[in-house]
């Protein structure tokens, strides 16, 4: 099964995460298929960037997001620009 999840990449006491698409059997920080974004929880405010097109592609072909990543996507969803 393919999962979209966070992979830790930061130093000790300085967490930084990559949003990756990987096989669910791979280790958390191990081999991945594609990197589609980043998450920096130490930035003020927390910096979350993701390629929405690639995320949509992977979900459409059956990839599942983890609970944590799903929460981050909903929390940091970009608002639609105001019409007018």
C-alpha positions as CSV (number, residue, x, y, z in Angstrom):
1,X,0.0,0.0,0.0
2,X,1.2,3.5,-0.8
3,X,1.0,6.2,1.9
4,X,1.5,9.9,1.9
5,X,3.3,10.7,5.2
6,X,5.8,12.8,7.1
7,X,9.5,11.8,7.1
8,X,11.7,13.5,9.7
9,X,14.8,15.2,8.4
10,X,15.9,17.7,11.1
11,X,18.7,17.7,13.6
12,X,18.3,16.9,17.3
13,X,15.8,19.2,18.9
14,X,15.2,20.9,15.5
15,X,12.4,18.9,13.8
16,X,11.9,19.4,10.1
17,X,9.7,17.1,8.0
18,X,9.4,16.2,4.3
19,X,6.0,15.2,3.0
20,X,6.7,12.0,1.0
21,X,4.9,9.3,-0.9
22,X,6.3,5.9,0.1
23,X,5.5,2.2,0.4
24,X,3.9,1.6,3.8
25,X,6.5,-1.1,4.5
26,X,9.4,1.3,4.2
27,X,10.9,2.8,7.3
28,X,9.6,6.3,8.3
29,X,12.9,8.0,7.2
30,X,13.8,5.5,4.6
31,X,13.2,5.0,0.9
32,X,10.4,7.0,-0.7
33,X,8.8,7.3,-4.1
34,X,8.4,11.1,-4.3
35,X,8.8,14.2,-2.1
36,X,5.8,16.5,-2.5
37,X,6.2,19.0,0.3
38,X,7.8,20.2,3.6
39,X,6.7,21.0,7.1
40,X,8.6,23.1,9.6
41,X,6.9,23.1,13.0
42,X,9.5,25.4,14.6
43,X,8.8,28.3,12.2
44,X,6.5,31.0,13.6
45,X,3.9,30.4,12.4
46,X,4.5,26.8,11.3
47,X,5.5,26.6,7.7
48,X,3.6,23.9,5.7
49,X,4.1,23.7,1.9
50,X,2.7,20.9,-0.3
51,X,2.2,20.4,-4.1
52,X,-1.6,20.1,-4.2
53,X,-1.5,18.8,-7.7
54,X,0.8,15.9,-6.9
55,X,-1.1,15.2,-3.7
56,X,-4.4,15.0,-5.7
57,X,-2.7,12.7,-8.2
58,X,-1.4,10.2,-5.6
59,X,-4.8,10.2,-3.8
60,X,-6.6,9.5,-7.1
61,X,-4.4,6.4,-7.7
62,X,-5.1,5.0,-4.3
63,X,-2.5,6.4,-1.9
64,X,-3.7,7.1,1.6
65,X,-2.6,10.0,3.9
66,X,-1.7,9.4,7.5
67,X,-3.9,10.9,10.2
68,X,-1.3,13.5,11.1
69,X,-0.8,14.7,7.6
70,X,-4.6,14.8,7.0
71,X,-4.9,17.2,10.0
72,X,-2.0,19.4,8.7
73,X,-3.6,19.6,5.3
74,X,-7.0,20.7,6.8
75,X,-5.4,23.2,9.2
76,X,-3.2,24.8,6.6
77,X,-5.6,24.7,3.6
78,X,-5.1,27.9,1.6
79,X,-8.3,30.0,1.6
80,X,-9.9,30.8,-1.7
81,X,-9.2,34.4,-2.9
82,X,-12.0,36.9,-2.3
83,X,-14.1,37.5,-5.4
84,X,-14.7,41.0,-6.3
